[in-house]
């Protein structure tokens, strides 16, 4: 399939920008700028691969929406997510990484050099490609949810749960992830509400049994979140409870934190035609490496990690990707 045919319209008659000019040649192209991307850039630059990074739609990744980061090595007093990302960016630039604004919108990985379109109209060709485009947490879509992101609303209990020791929190979601988050938070918080819109948990039976046997977890079946309340930080939530077939009654709960656990979407769609991915969209890598099914293409960070999703594991996989790319180019 030719992803870059010189047409101004696609098959659905949607207007497309024409790609003009010769493609820029790049030895090592890095897509994404979270802990994985920046660490890959640091290692690739020190190895003399002259990496070019396009930061993506969210420069700095998900950590830019996090206030305090206390579990990343090297910051004994903690650090805010945005400051940490600026530190990593400065370190990558120090060694010569060319960091640019822009997002990859198309890719052709059927042959080397790999061809990538940035912002729909800039073509680049890369001898090696490191994909660090991350994953986007799914949210409920509430205005109040957006308002309190980083001020009581979180999509990562492991990252932010520590701040709610002895407090009351809520977790929304009914799958294994939500159950795991609730169980983790129950070890820290005074009380955990698990908000589920269905009359049952979708989590595995083992996880269900664990949730139901933890005394400080209260499961709220057939509840939907209507609004998250507070002033400068979260203080409560307004839920709607299904009563009978149609009627709903309003329920208010007092909470200090609200955790969304309805899943993540890996940012991998533009690589779908050629890269192997799992059923959710996470890019598959060869065990013990960052290698994908295409030689010269490497994946690191949350775009290939559905399990840990931590800044430190993302950074480690970014190091692996750069070392794998360096070895590939030498061979």
C-alpha positions, 0 to 999 in steps of 0.5 A: 500500500502506498501511504504517500501517493500524490493526491489532494483527496483521499478515497472519502473525498476529504481534503489532504495537504500535498507533500512538496519538496524532498524529504529530509534524511535523518539517521535516527528519528525519535517520535515522542518526548516523554521519559522514554523519548528523551532518554532515547535521545540522550543515549542516541546523541551520546552515541553520535546518531545525531537524533532528531526528535518530534515532540508530538501532540503533548510535549513532555508526555503524560507527566506534564499533567502531574504535579508532584513526582516523588518516585523517580530516582535522583529527586530526593525532594520530589519534582513536578512533572513539567520541571522533570520533563524540562530537565530531561529535555535540556539534557537531551539538547546538551548532547546535540538532539535536534528537538522540534515541534510537530506530530507524526501523522502518517508513516510508511515502514515498508522499506528503509529509509522509513518515511514519516509525515509530520503535521500532514505536510513535512516528509522525513526519511529515517534510517532508524525509527524510535517510537515513543509516542506513549499512551493516552489515558481515557477520561470520562469527558467531564468539564470538572474532570478536566478542571481538577486534573493534577488537583485531585483527578488522576489516571495513575494510582501508583503515581499519585496514590501516596498523596492520599494516605489516610484520605478518602478517594474514589476509583471509577471503572469496572475492569481489572485495572480499576480493581487493581487501582482500588486495591492499591489505594486501599493500602494507603487511603482511609476509604476507597469508593469503587464506582461502577456503572454496571450492576457487576464487575468486569474484572477477573473473578480473582480480582473481584474476590480481592476487592470484595474482601477488603473492608475499606473498599465500598463498591457502588454498582450502577452509579455514574459520575455526574460531576466532580466538585471542589474549589482549588482541589477535589472535595467531592463528587456527584453521582447518579444512581440507577433506581429501577429501570429508568429513574435516577437519584443523585448521590453525593460523596466526600472525597479527596481524590478521584482516580479514573481507571477506564483504560489507556489508548496507545498512540500507535494508529499511524503504524497499524498497517505494518507494525505488530500490535496487540488487541488494544493497540500496544506495539509488540516488541521482542522480549528483552529488547525494544525491537519490533517486527520491522528491522530498524524500528524500535518502540519504547515507553507506554506505547509498548508497555500495558503493564507498568506505565511508570516514568522510570520503566519508560526511561529504561526502555528508551535507553534500550531503544537507543542502544538497539538502534546504535547496534543496528546501524553498526551492523 
